[in-house]
Amino acid sequence: MNIGFRYDEPKRVKNWTCEHEKTKFFKSCNIQNKRYKWETLEWRISNFPLYDAKITNEEVVSFWDKKGWVFPENSNCRFCFFKTQKQLLENAQTEKENLQWWLEMEELSKQTFNPKSSLENILTNKVSSKNITPRNLQSCHCTD
């Protein structure tokens, strides 16, 4: 299974896990003593062709720039934990309806999207901006 993590995303490659790549299946049983044998099969294997070829974000953008493609500055996931505080604040101004959904989901689930603080606290500056740096200190390139 080809996964598009680039060479400048080593943490994503290192931390990649997908339990769905393995499946347990029934192999045999002994009816008399009720013992069952299960086996795990890895049915797909992760492959990182961009990482292996040392392709960076800059090269991806350059490739598509030559073809006239412009990447959006802001990915579709408006209040993602990879966003900087500045980007979250800008999105809060322009995406009020979308923001409301995110706030409701945090309240409903009693959990936060950002591991360090609630979205409401981030947007009302109730936390220090140094405490809400994007997760894993990597920028969001969800759109490239």
N, C-alpha and C positions, 0 to 999 in steps of 0.2 A: 504494500500500500504506500504510494508516494505521498509524502507530506511536505508541504512547501515552506518549511522553516529554512531561513537563509543562514549563511555563514556568520553573519553578525548577530545571530540569535542563539548562541551556544547554550544558554540556560534553558531555552525552550526544548532544544534537542536533548539535553542531559535529563531534564525533568519529564520527558514524554513517557506517559504510561497509557495503556489502553487495555483494560481488562477484557474488553470485548473481543480482543484479538485471540483470546483463548476460549475454548469451550470444553466442558466435561461431557463425556458420553459414556453410556453404559456399555461395558465390555463383556462381562459374563456374570453368572451367578451360580451358587450351589444351593439348590432348593432345600436340601436336607438340613443344612446347618445355617441357612438364611444369610449367607455371605455374598456380598455383591462386589464386583470389581468395576471401578470407574477409571477411565483414562482421560488425561488432558491432552487436547490436540490444539496446537497453535495453527489456526487456519489462515492467518495472513501475517505477513512480516513487515514491520515498519521500515521504510526506506526514505532517506532524506537527500534527494538528488541535488537540490540547490546548495545545501550545506556541504555535501561531499565535493561539489564542483567549486566551492569557495565563492559562490555568488552572493553579493551583498545587496542591501537595499538600494544603494547608490546605482549599482549596475542594473537593477530591475527598473528603477525610475528612468535611467538613461535609455534603456532599450525601448520602453514604451513612449518616452518623450519623442524619439525619432519617428514614431508612428503616429504622433499627434494626440496621444492619450494623456489626459490630465487627471492625476489622482486627486480625490477630494481631500481637503485639509482635515476634515473631521469624519471619522468613521461612523458607521450606522449605529453603533452602540454608544449612545450619547453620554451615559453616565457610568461608563465602564471603570473598573478599578485601575486601569492602566492610564487613565486621563490625569493630567496635571490639575492642580487647583484652579489655575487660570482658565484652562479649557472647560472645566466643570462650571465655573462661574459664567463664562460666555454662553455655554449651552443652557444654563438655567434662565438666562435672559431671553433667549430665542426659542426655547423648547418648553414652555411652561406646562403644556398638557402632558408631554412626555415625562417631564420632571415629576409631575404629580403621581404618575403610575409608579415610578421608581420609589418615591417616598412611601406610597401605600404598600408596596411589596416589602420594604424593609419593616414597616410597622406590622404588617400581617404575619410575616415569617419570624418576627422578633430576632432578625439577624441583619447584618450590614453587608453591602456589596464590597466595600473597602474593608480590608482586614483591620484597619486601625481606627476607624471612626464611622459614624453614621453620615449619610449624605447630607442630612439637615445640619449637623454640626460643621461639616466641611463648608457648606455654602454660607453659613452664618458666622464663619470665622471663629467658632468656639474651640477650635484646635489649631495648634501651630502648623503652619504650612510645611515645616520640616518633618512633621509626623505623618504627612499624607503624600509623600513622594510616590510616584507610580510603583505598583507592585514589581518587585524584582529589579527595580531601577532600570526598567527598559521602556522604551516608548511604544506607543500603540501603532502598529502598522497593519491593522486588521484589513485595510482596504487594498493592500498591495500584493 
